[in-house]
Amino acid sequence: MRRQVLAFLSVCCLGSVIGQVSYVIPEEMAKGSLVGNIAQDLGLDLKRLKSGKARIYTGDSAQYIELNRERGVLLIKEKIDREALCRQTTPCALHFQITLESPLELFPVTVEITDINDNAPVFPSEERRFEISESAIIGSKFMLEKAIDPDIGLNGLRDYTLKPSDNFMLKLHGQKDGSKKVEMILQKPLDREKQEHISLVLTAEDGGEPQMSGTMQIHITVLDANDNAPVFNKPVYKASIKENSLKGTLVTKVSASDPDNGSNGVVSYVIGNRMDAVSKLFIINAEGEVILNGPIDYEKEKTYDIDIEAIDQGGLSDSSKIIVDVIDENDNSPVIKMISTSGSIPEDSPLKTVIALLSVNDPDSETNGRVMCVINENSLFEIKSTSSNFYSIVTDSDLDRERASQYNITVTCSDEGVPSLSSSVTLTLQISDVNDNAPVFERSSYEAYIVENNTPGLSIFTVKARDADWNQNARVSYILEDSSVNGVPVSSYVSVSADSGVIHAVRSLDYEQIKDFKFCVKAQDGGSPPLSSNVSVKVTIQDQNDNPPQVLYPVQTGGSLVAEIVPRSADVSYLVTKVVAVDVDSGQNAWLSYKLQKATDRALFEVGLQNGEIRTIRQVTDKDAVKQRLTVIVEDNGQPSRSATVIVNVAVADSFPEVLSEFTDFTHDKEYNDNMTFYLVLALAVVSFLFITCLVVIISVKIYRWRQARFYHSNLPVIPYYPPRYSDTLGTGTLQHVYNYDTCRTTDSRKSDFKFGQNVLIMDPSATGTMQRIQSEKSILDEPDSPLEVRMIYSK
């Protein structure tokens, strides 16, 4: 069969945003055949088709068309049979949508399927038998079954022919649905005696190219006279029935009358279109009642045309038509289909950002199929109708992930039927984070305390900041801001942990040097760009009792002696002097108390506990010693307490010369004892050193002489050897070694310097030697002012 493929393209715009593309193709095109260049017709770039993940959305319908993203064309996916797809409905079209993502876009596409002449007319049965009385009058009508041709238009059923046409002729009646009722008309009286059986051929032809046809054999048996045919009281009956009516529901009742008597006047009813689904959906009984025999659905078929026939026992018949209109019931809820959704959008998305595309369809008609969609009580989003049956969900307010990170958007679609039916679908939308919140400290400022003399690295306290953002945008790092404390960088005092915010002391702090200091800590998140905030931190150093009291008066000097003079006429509570001391610590660590630790005469003096005043506690008498020595201890109130001592010399005398003589001896004795101890230790060290040195020298001389003796008693020739710097002395050719020790004394036997000298001259061991000793005749004890010199000389 030769097929002609004709295609044309029409592009029209249904709205200001979404365009509609239409194509026309013939049925039965081979798989992979080109439908049209959708990218060119929509004005889209091939890159946009790929990046937008273009796809075809058909809903619940089968997909006959496929999209080739690489070429941007529509191709036949499955061979299309127009008759199986649309039956007699015209026009026959496929409706689908092309969807794109990022951003979401929707393009409706319509592909109309045109008919080709691929079906021949077919009769319900291959033959039909009639029994006709020979008395049948000319013009008697006999209804024939119509042929069925699934094709439409020119390719549909066009004409019938009946051969031979001696006794009968065909009469065609056009009907509202475009079909033709076929009647066989008797045009010549029958004569059973001449011809008892007549065979005819009924041919149905279509208008396609090439023309196709179908035939049915008609066998007529001529009977004896039945001269009246049944007659319906209406040529066309009209009835209506609600969809979803129960099986057995009465649709309507027809009636035909036959004036004949007896069996020739008995009329029976049959449904003519036996090949159609109507014969299974409706039945007619002997009383002419048309009864529903199956389920009826308005969405599948809105009108039924039923051909009925009334036949008497003599074979005569009449035909009529019943038009049954199906009344729609609101029995279908709206069907919601999600075409495309965005699972997540950033919180800074602009208003009217599309987050979902959906289609809504209600198969019911009129008000029962009119749909309205709303969103649950959530003012952040709205639903908008983009075109017929298509909706988009867009943002209607600013989003904030910190307020809500997820939304469950429920779309409810209701029809206008009574009662109203509705459907719902819920979309879950995640809000992705944007770095729009700076870290916030838990306090507006911090104040911490640390005890002085801390160990370096000690944790002082922790600052804490929180970021309302999420993940990396909420990861807080802590930074010590650059500043200085008394001209020194604050980083030399404290450091801050970047992760935990723990502030550590870098070095040991001293309250006496610095009481407190301030600095700033910056909290910075990990977003891009990062956001930050600062907080002021004050660190107060707490005092520790680490300083003993310092005595300001009386002044303690090493070279001079200060004494307080108390006249012998002093009365009780006479103020001798006042010990003045300070403590650089603070608080109770600097509270001082004074106590008398030692005294020459404890019954004579007392010290004020709080003021350090030294007073007499009795009358001074002549028996009291002139020199009085008081040791006062000054203690602070710290834990543990620290103290300092001061010696106060008091002279009990009425005249200054008396005081001077006493305290001069006192000073001399003290200095004498100190110097004597020092020189005794020094003398012991010097003597030990000299003893060890002499021992080493003696051992060295012995070894040297022993080696010389072995050398001269040998038979080897002696070759004199004179090392460098050796020289003759007194013409003897000897080698001289001199050791000097000098002892000197000063005029003061208690302060003396010691000098001891020794001269040693070592000669050839084979020669004779003399030793000269010169010693002073005067004894050291007899002449303390003369120095002692000892010399030992060894010569040849």
C-alpha positions in Angstrom: 0.0 0.0 0.0 1.4 3.3 -1.0 1.3 5.9 1.8 1.7 9.6 1.4 3.3 11.5 4.2 2.3 15.2 4.5 3.5 17.3 7.4 3.1 21.0 8.1 4.1 23.1 11.0 2.2 25.9 12.7 3.5 27.9 15.6 1.2 30.1 17.6 1.4 32.0 20.9 -1.2 31.2 23.6 0.1 33.7 26.1 2.7 36.3 26.9 5.1 33.7 28.3 4.4 30.2 27.0 4.2 29.5 23.3 2.5 26.5 21.7 3.9 24.5 18.8 1.7 22.4 16.5 2.6 19.7 14.0 0.6 17.6 11.6 1.8 14.1 10.7 0.1 11.1 9.1 -0.5 7.9 11.0 1.6 4.7 10.6 4.9 6.6 10.2 7.9 4.4 10.7 9.8 4.5 14.1 12.4 7.2 14.1 10.7 9.3 11.5 11.2 13.1 11.9 8.2 15.0 13.3 9.8 18.5 13.5 12.7 20.6 14.6 11.4 21.6 18.0 14.5 23.7 19.0 14.2 25.9 15.9 10.5 26.2 16.2 10.7 27.3 19.9 13.7 29.5 19.2 15.9 27.6 21.7 19.6 26.8 21.5 20.7 23.2 21.6 22.9 24.0 24.6 19.8 25.2 26.4 18.0 21.9 25.7 21.0 20.0 27.2 21.6 22.2 30.2 17.9 22.5 31.0 17.5 18.6 30.8 14.7 19.0 28.3 12.2 16.2 28.4 8.7 15.3 27.3 5.9 15.3 29.8 2.7 13.3 28.7 1.0 12.7 32.0 -0.6 9.3 32.1 -0.8 9.0 28.3 1.4 6.7 26.3 4.4 8.4 24.7 4.5 8.1 21.0 6.9 11.0 20.4 10.5 11.2 21.7 12.9 14.2 22.0 16.5 14.0 20.6 18.4 16.7 22.6 21.5 16.4 20.5 19.7 17.4 17.3 16.8 19.3 18.9 14.2 17.4 16.9 11.1 15.3 17.7 11.0 11.7 16.4 8.5 8.9 16.2 9.0 6.6 19.1 6.2 4.1 18.4 4.1 3.6 15.2 0.8 5.5 15.6 -2.5 3.9 14.7 -5.0 6.8 14.5 -8.0 4.4 14.6 -6.7 2.7 17.8 -5.8 6.1 19.3 -8.9 8.2 18.6 -11.4 6.0 16.9 -13.8 8.3 15.1 -12.9 11.4 17.0 -11.6 14.3 14.8 -9.3 15.9 14.9 -7.0 13.3 16.4 -4.1 14.9 18.2 -1.4 14.1 20.8 -0.9 16.7 23.5 2.3 16.9 25.6 4.7 19.5 27.1 8.4 20.1 26.7 9.8 21.0 30.2 13.1 22.7 30.9 14.9 23.3 34.2 17.1 26.1 35.6 14.9 28.1 35.1 11.8 26.1 34.9 10.0 26.5 31.6 7.0 24.8 30.0 6.2 24.6 26.3 2.9 22.9 25.1 3.2 20.9 21.9 0.3 19.4 19.8 0.8 16.8 17.2 -2.2 16.1 15.0 -2.5 12.7 13.5 -4.1 12.6 10.0 -5.8 9.5 8.6 -4.5 7.4 5.7 -6.7 4.8 3.9 -5.4 1.7 5.7 -8.7 0.0 6.5 -11.3 -1.5 4.2 -15.0 -1.4 5.1 -16.1 -4.5 7.0 -19.6 -5.8 7.6 -20.6 -7.3 11.0 -21.3 -10.6 9.3 -20.4 -12.2 6.1 -24.0 -13.0 5.2 -27.6 -12.0 6.0 -30.7 -14.1 5.6 -34.2 -12.8 5.0 -37.6 -14.6 4.8 -39.9 -12.4 2.7 -43.5 -13.1 1.9 -44.3 -13.2 -1.7 -47.2 -10.8 -0.9 -44.8 -8.1 0.1 -45.8 -4.9 -1.5 -43.5 -2.9 -3.7 -41.6 -0.4 -1.6 -41.3 -2.7 1.4 -38.1 -1.8 3.3 -35.6 -4.2 4.7 -32.9 -2.8 6.9 -29.4 -3.9 6.3 -26.4 -3.8 8.7 -24.0 -1.0 8.0 -20.5 -1.6 7.2 -17.8 -0.3 9.5 -14.7 1.6 8.2 -12.4 2.9 11.0 -11.0 5.5 8.6 -12.5 8.9 8.5 -13.1 11.6 6.0 -12.4 10.7 2.4 -10.9 7.4 3.5 -14.2 6.5 5.3 -17.2 4.7 4.0 -18.6 6.4 0.9 -21.2 4.2 -0.9 -23.0 0.9 -1.1 -24.0 -1.2 -4.2 -26.4 -4.1 -4.4 -26.2 -6.7 -7.2 -28.1 -8.1 -8.9 -30.8 -5.4 -8.7 -33.7 -7.1 -10.4 -36.1 -7.3 -7.4 -34.4 -5.0 -4.9 -32.7 -1.6 -4.8 -30.8 0.2 -2.1 -31.8 3.4 -0.4 -29.4 5.3 1.8 -30.4 7.7 4.5 -27.9 10.2 5.9 -27.8 10.6 9.7 -26.5 13.3 12.0 -23.4 11.5 12.9 -22.4 11.3 9.3 -23.2 7.7 8.8 -25.7 6.3 6.4 -28.6 4.0 7.2 -28.9 1.2 4.5 -32.3 -0.1 3.4 -33.1 -2.7 0.8 -36.3 -1.7 -1.0 -38.5 -4.1 -2.9 -39.0 -2.7 -6.4 -40.6 -5.7 -8.1 -43.1 -8.2 -6.7 -41.8 -11.6 -5.6 -43.2 -14.8 -6.9 -42.3 -17.8 -4.7 -43.4 -20.1 -7.5 -40.8 -18.6 -9.9 -37.9 -18.1 -7.5 -38.0 -19.3 -3.9 -34.4 -18.3 -3.1 -32.6 -15.1 -4.1 -28.9 -14.3 -3.5 -27.6 -10.8 -3.5 -24.2 -9.2 -2.9 -24.0 -6.0 -0.9 -20.8 -4.1 -1.5 -19.5 -1.2 0.7 -16.8 1.1 -0.8 -14.7 3.9 0.8 -13.4 7.1 -0.9 -9.7 6.5 -0.3 -7.0 6.1 -2.9 -6.7 3.4 -3.8 -10.3 2.5 -3.1 -11.1 -0.3 -0.7 -14.3 -2.3 -0.3 -16.1 -5.0 1.7 -19.0 -7.4 0.8 -21.8 -9.3 2.5 -23.9 -12.1 1.0 -27.7 -11.6 1.3 -29.9 -14.8 1.1 -33.6 -14.3 0.7 -36.2 -17.0 1.1 -39.6 -16.1 -0.4 -42.5 -17.0 1.9 -46.2 -16.9 1.6 -48.1 -13.6 2.1 -47.6 -11.3 5.1 -48.7 -8.0 3.7 -48.2 -5.6 6.6 -44.9 -4.6 8.1 -44.3 -3.3 11.6 -44.2 0.4 11.9 -42.4 2.4 14.8 -44.4 5.2 16.3 -41.3 7.5 16.1 -38.6 7.7 13.5 -36.1 8.8 16.2 -36.2 8.3 20.0 -34.3 10.5 22.4 -33.3 9.5 25.9 -30.8 10.4 28.6 -29.2 8.5 31.4 -26.8 9.5 34.2 -23.3 8.1 34.1 -22.5 5.4 36.7 -26.2 4.2 36.6 -26.7 0.7 37.8 -26.9 -2.3 35.5 -30.6 -3.0 34.6 -31.6 0.7 34.6 -34.4 1.4 32.1 -33.2 3.8 29.4 -36.4 4.2 27.3 -39.2 2.2 25.7 -40.0 1.9 22.0 -43.0 0.6 20.3 -43.9 -0.7 16.8 -47.3 -1.8 15.6 -48.3 -4.4 12.9 -51.9 -4.5 11.8 -51.7 -8.2 10.7 -53.4 -10.8 12.8 -51.9 -13.9 14.3 -48.3 -14.6 14.1 -47.8 -12.1 11.3 -48.8 -9.3 13.8 -46.3 -10.4 16.5 -43.4 -8.0 16.6 -40.0 -8.6 18.1 -37.2 -6.0 18.6 -33.5 -6.3 18.0 -30.6 -3.9 18.1 -29.2 -3.4 14.7 -25.5 -2.4 15.3 -24.4 -5.8 16.7 -20.7 -5.3 15.9 -20.5 -2.1 17.9 -20.0 -1.9 21.7 -23.6 -0.6 21.9 -25.0 -4.1 21.5 -23.2 -5.1 24.6 -24.0 -2.0 26.6 -27.7 -2.0 25.9 -30.3 -4.7 25.4 -34.0 -4.5 24.3 -36.6 -7.0 25.4 -39.8 -8.1 23.7 -41.8 -5.2 25.2 -39.4 -2.7 23.5 -37.7 -1.7 26.8 -34.1 -0.6 26.3 -32.2 -1.6 29.4 -28.6 -0.7 30.5 -26.5 -3.8 30.5 -23.0 -2.4 31.5 -21.1 0.5 33.0 -21.5 3.8 31.4 -19.0 6.6 31.8 -19.5 10.2 30.5 -15.7 10.7 30.2 -15.5 7.8 27.8 -18.6 8.4 25.7 -21.0 11.3 25.8 -23.7 10.1 23.3 -24.8 6.7 22.1 -26.7 6.1 18.8 -28.7 2.8 18.9 -30.2 1.4 15.7 -33.2 -0.8 16.5 -35.4 -3.0 14.3 -39.0 -4.3 14.7 -39.6 -7.6 12.9 -42.9 -9.5 12.6 -43.2 -13.2 12.2 -43.6 -12.8 8.5 -40.2 -11.3 8.1 -41.4 -7.7 7.6 -39.6 -5.1 9.6 -39.2 -1.4 10.3 -36.2 0.5 11.8 -35.7 3.4 14.1 -32.9 5.1 16.0 -32.4 5.9 19.7 -30.1 8.7 20.7 -29.0 8.3 24.3 -27.3 11.3 26.0 -25.1 10.6 29.0 -25.5 13.0 31.8 -22.3 13.9 33.6 -21.9 13.3 37.3 -19.2 14.9 39.5 -17.5 11.5 40.0 -13.9 12.5 39.3 -11.5 14.4 41.6 -9.0 16.8 40.0 -5.8 14.9 39.0 -2.6 16.8 40.0 0.6 16.0 38.3 4.0 17.5 39.3 5.8 18.3 36.0 9.0 19.7 37.5 10.1 20.8 41.0 13.0 22.5 42.7 14.0 20.6 45.8 16.0 23.4 47.2 16.4 27.2 46.6 18.7 29.7 48.3 17.2 31.9 51.0 18.1 35.1 49.0 16.1 34.0 46.0 14.2 37.0 44.4 10.4 37.3 44.6 8.4 35.3 42.1 11.1 32.6 41.8 9.4 29.5 40.2 9.8 26.5 42.5 7.4 24.0 40.8 5.3 23.4 37.7 2.2 21.2 37.8 -0.7 20.2 35.7 -4.3 19.8 36.9 -7.0 18.0 35.0 -10.6 17.1 35.9 -12.2 14.7 33.4 -15.7 15.9 34.3 -17.5 18.6 32.2 -18.7 22.1 32.7 -18.9 23.1 36.4 -17.9 19.6 37.5 -14.6 20.0 35.6 -13.9 23.6 36.5 -11.0 23.6 39.0 -9.6 26.1 41.4 -6.2 25.6 43.2 -5.0 27.2 46.4 -2.0 26.8 48.7 -2.3 26.0 52.4 -2.1 28.9 54.8 1.4 30.0 54.0 1.8 33.6 52.8 5.4 33.0 51.5 4.2 31.2 48.3 1.4 31.6 45.8 0.1 29.5 42.9 -0.4 31.1 39.5 -2.2 29.7 36.4 0.2 29.9 33.5 -2.2 28.4 30.9 -5.1 26.1 30.6 -4.7 23.3 33.3 -1.1 24.4 34.1 0.0 26.1 37.2 3.3 27.4 38.7 4.2 27.8 42.4 6.3 31.0 43.0 7.7 32.7 46.0 5.6 35.6 47.3 7.8 36.9 50.2 11.4 37.0 51.3 12.8 33.7 52.6 14.9 33.2 55.7 16.5 29.9 56.4 17.1 30.8 60.0 13.4 31.2 60.5 12.4 28.1 58.6 14.8 25.8 56.8 12.1 23.6 55.2 8.5 24.2 53.9 5.8 21.6 53.2 3.7 23.3 50.6 0.3 21.7 50.2 -1.6 22.4 47.0 -5.3 21.7 47.1 -7.4 21.7 43.9 -11.2 21.6 44.1 -13.8 21.4 41.3 -17.1 23.3 41.3 -19.4 20.2 41.3 -22.0 19.4 44.0 -20.7 18.0 46.1 -17.2 19.4 45.4 -14.4 17.0 45.0 -10.8 17.9 45.7 -7.2 16.5 45.6 -4.1 17.6 47.3 -0.3 17.2 46.8 2.5 18.2 49.1 5.8 19.6 48.0 8.8 19.7 50.3 11.1 22.6 49.7 14.5 23.0 51.3 15.9 26.5 51.9 19.7 26.5 51.4 21.8 28.7 53.5 23.3 32.0 52.5 25.9 33.8 54.7 23.7 36.6 55.9 24.2 36.5 59.6 27.3 37.6 61.5 28.4 35.8 64.6 26.9 37.1 67.8 28.6 36.9 71.2 26.7 35.7 74.2 27.5 38.9 76.0 28.0 42.5 75.0 31.3 42.6 76.9 33.3 40.2 79.0 35.2 40.7 82.3 37.5 38.0 83.7 39.8 37.8 86.7 43.2 36.1 87.0 45.5 35.9 90.0 49.0 37.3 89.4 52.0 35.1 89.1 50.1 32.7 86.9 51.8 30.0 84.9 52.2 30.9 81.1 49.5 29.2 79.1 46.9 29.2 81.8 43.3 29.4 80.6 41.7 32.6 81.8 38.1 32.2 80.4 36.2 31.5 77.2 34.3 33.8 74.9 31.5 32.2 72.9 29.8 33.5 69.8 27.0 31.8 67.8 26.1 32.1 64.1 22.6 31.5 63.1 23.7 30.3 59.6 24.4 26.7 58.8 27.4 24.5 58.1 30.5 26.4 56.8 28.7 29.7 57.1 28.2 29.0 60.9 31.7 27.9 61.6 33.1 30.6 63.9 36.8 31.4 64.3 38.2 33.7 67.0 40.9 36.3 66.3 42.7 38.6 68.8 42.5 42.1 67.5 45.7 44.1 67.3 46.1 46.6 70.2 48.6 47.6 72.8 48.7 47.7 76.6 51.1 50.3 77.9 52.9 50.3 74.6 53.3 46.5 74.5 51.2 44.4 72.0 48.3 42.7 73.7 49.4 39.4 72.0 52.3 39.3 74.5 49.8 39.2 77.3 47.1 36.9 76.1 46.2 34.6 73.1 42.9 33.2 71.9 42.2 29.8 70.5 40.8 30.1 67.0 38.4 27.2 67.3 37.2 27.2 71.0 37.5 30.9 71.9 39.5 30.0 75.1 41.7 32.9 76.1 45.1 31.9 77.6 47.7 34.0 79.4 50.9 34.1 77.4 53.1 35.1 80.3 53.0 35.5 84.0 51.2 38.7 85.0 52.3 41.0 87.9 49.6 43.0 89.7 52.2 45.5 90.8 53.0 46.3 87.2 49.5 46.3 85.7 46.2 46.1 87.4 43.9 45.4 84.4 43.9 45.8 80.6 41.3 45.6 77.8 41.4 44.1 74.4 39.0 43.1 71.6 38.2 39.6 70.2 36.8 39.2 66.7 34.5 36.3 65.9 34.5 35.6 62.1 32.5 33.0 60.3 33.6 30.7 57.4 31.3 32.2 54.8 32.3 33.9 51.6 32.6 36.8 52.1 33.1 36.2 55.8 31.1 38.2 58.4 32.4 39.2 61.8 31.7 40.9 65.1 33.8 42.2 67.9 33.5 42.1 71.7 35.4 44.0 74.4 37.2 41.9 77.0 38.5 43.3 80.3 41.0 41.2 82.3 41.5 42.3 86.0 44.6 41.0 87.7 44.0 40.0 91.3 46.7 40.6 93.9 48.7 37.8 95.5 50.9 38.1 98.5 54.2 37.9 96.6 56.0 40.9 98.1 57.4 41.2 101.6 57.1 44.4 103.5 59.9 47.0 102.7 61.3 49.0 105.6 61.7 52.7 104.8 62.9 53.8 108.2 65.3 53.3 109.9 67.5 53.0 106.9 69.7 49.9 107.0 73.3 50.6 105.7 76.3 48.4 105.7 79.0 51.0 106.3 77.5 53.3 109.0 75.6 52.9 112.1 72.4 54.8 113.0 71.3 54.9 116.6 68.4 56.5 118.4 69.3 58.4 121.6 67.1 58.0 124.6 68.0 60.2 127.6 68.2 58.6 130.9 65.5 60.9 132.1 63.0 59.5 129.6 59.7 58.7 131.2 57.2 55.9 130.5 55.8 55.8 126.9 58.6 57.9 125.7 58.6 57.8 121.8 62.0 56.5 120.8 61.4 56.2 117.1 58.9 54.9 114.6 59.5 52.0 112.2 58.0 52.9 108.8 57.4 50.1 106.3 55.3 49.6 103.1 54.0 46.7 101.1 53.5 47.0 97.4 50.7 44.4 97.5 47.1 45.6 97.9 44.2 44.8 100.2 44.8 42.7 103.2 48.1 41.6 101.7 49.4 45.2 102.4 48.0 45.4 106.0 51.1 45.5 108.2 51.7 44.6 111.8 54.8 45.3 113.9 56.3 43.0 116.6 59.3 43.1 118.8 61.3 39.9 118.0 64.5 40.4 120.1 65.7 43.1 122.4 68.6 43.7 124.7 66.1 44.5 127.4 62.5 43.4 126.5 61.2 45.1 129.7 62.3 48.5 128.5 60.8 48.9 125.0 57.6 48.0 123.2 56.5 48.3 119.6 53.0 49.5 118.5 51.2 46.7 116.7 49.7 48.9 114.0 51.8 52.0 113.9 55.3 50.6 114.5 56.1 53.2 117.2 58.8 52.2 119.7 58.1 53.5 123.1 59.5 52.9 126.6 57.4 50.9 128.9 59.1 51.9 132.1 61.3 54.6 133.5 64.9 54.5 132.2 67.5 54.0 135.0 71.2 54.3 135.4 71.5 50.5 135.4 70.2 50.2 131.8 73.0 49.5 129.3 74.0 52.3 127.0 73.8 50.1 123.9 70.3 48.7 123.3 69.7 46.5 120.2 66.1 45.9 119.1 65.0 43.5 116.3 61.5 44.4 114.9 59.7 42.1 112.6 57.1 43.6 110.2 54.5 41.1 108.8 51.7 41.5 106.3 48.2 40.0 106.5 48.5 37.7 103.4 48.1 34.0 103.2 50.8 32.9 103.8 52.2 36.0 105.4 55.5 37.6 104.5 57.8 39.5 106.8 60.8 41.7 107.0 63.1 42.5 110.0 64.8 45.7 111.0 67.5 46.3 113.6 67.1 49.4 115.7 70.1 50.6 117.7 69.2 52.6 120.7 71.7 54.5 122.8 70.6 55.2 126.4 72.8 58.2 127.3 72.7 61.9 128.1 75.8 63.0 126.1 76.9 62.5 122.6 80.6 61.6 123.3 79.5 58.7 125.5 77.3 57.4 122.7 80.1 57.8 120.1 82.8 55.8 122.1 80.4 53.0 122.8 79.2 52.5 119.2 82.7 52.9 117.7 83.9 49.8 119.6 80.8 48.0 118.7 81.4 48.7 115.0 85.0 47.7 115.1 84.4 44.4 116.8 81.7 43.6 114.3 84.0 44.4 111.3 86.9 42.5 112.9 84.9 39.3 113.3 83.6 39.5 109.8 87.1 40.1 108.2 88.7 37.4 110.3 86.3 34.8 109.1 86.8 35.8 105.5 90.7 35.6 105.7 90.7 32.3 107.5 88.8 30.7 104.7 91.1 32.3 102.1 94.3 31.2 103.9 93.0 27.6 104.1 92.4 27.6 100.3 95.9 29.0 99.5 97.7 26.5 101.7 95.9 23.6 100.1 96.8 24.8 96.7 100.5 25.2 97.6 100.7 21.7 99.1 99.3 20.1 96.0 101.7 22.1 93.7 104.8 21.1 95.7 103.8 17.5 95.6 103.5 17.6 91.9 106.9 19.3 91.5 108.7 16.8 93.7 107.3 13.8 91.8 108.2 15.4 88.5 111.9 16.0 89.7 112.2 12.4 90.9 111.1 11.0 87.6 113.4 13.4 85.7 116.5 12.4 87.7 115.7 8.7 87.3 115.5 9.0 83.5 118.8 11.0 83.4 120.6 8.4 85.5 119.7 5.6 83.0 120.8 7.8 80.1 124.3 8.5 81.5 125.1 4.9 82.6 124.5 3.6 79.1 127.3 2.9 76.5 125.7 5.2 74.0 127.5 8.4 73.1 126.2 11.5 74.9 125.1 14.3 72.7 124.4 17.4 74.6 121.0 18.9 73.9 119.9 22.4 74.9 116.3 23.2 74.4 115.3 26.6 73.2 115.4 29.4 75.8 118.0 27.6 77.8 121.1 29.7 78.8 124.2 29.3 80.9 124.3 30.8 84.4 127.6 32.0 86.1 129.6 30.3 83.3 128.6 26.8 84.5 126.3 25.9 81.6 123.5 24.9 83.9 119.7 25.2 83.2 117.9 27.3 85.7 114.2 26.9 86.9 112.9 29.5 89.4 109.8 29.3 91.6 109.0 32.4 93.6 106.7 32.5 96.7 106.6 35.9 98.5 105.0 36.6 101.8 104.2 40.1 102.9 102.6 41.6 106.0 101.0 44.9 106.8 101.4 46.8 110.0 98.0 45.5 111.1 98.4 41.9 112.1 94.7 41.3 111.5 94.8 42.6 107.9 97.8 41.1 106.1 98.8 40.0 102.7 100.9 36.9 102.4 103.8 36.5 99.9 106.2 33.6 99.8 109.0 33.3 97.3 111.1 30.3 96.3 113.9 30.1 93.8 115.0 26.7 92.6 117.9 26.0 90.3 118.4 22.5 89.0 121.8 21.5 87.8 123.3 18.4 86.1 122.8 15.5 88.4 126.4 14.2 88.0 127.8 17.5 89.4 128.0 18.4 93.0 125.3 20.8 94.3 125.0 23.2 97.1 121.9 24.7 98.6 121.8 28.1 100.0 119.2 29.2 102.4 118.7 32.7 103.4 116.4 33.4 106.2 115.8 36.5 108.1 117.2 36.5 111.6 114.2 38.3 112.9 111.1 36.4 113.8 107.8 37.3 112.1 106.1 37.6 115.4 108.8 39.9 116.7 108.7 42.1 113.5 105.2 42.4 112.4 105.9 45.3 110.1 108.7 43.5 108.1 108.0 41.2 105.2 109.3 37.7 105.1 111.1 36.4 102.1 112.4 32.8 101.8 114.6 31.8 98.9 115.9 28.3 98.1 118.7 28.1 95.6 120.1 24.9 94.0 123.4 25.4 92.2 126.3 23.4 90.8 
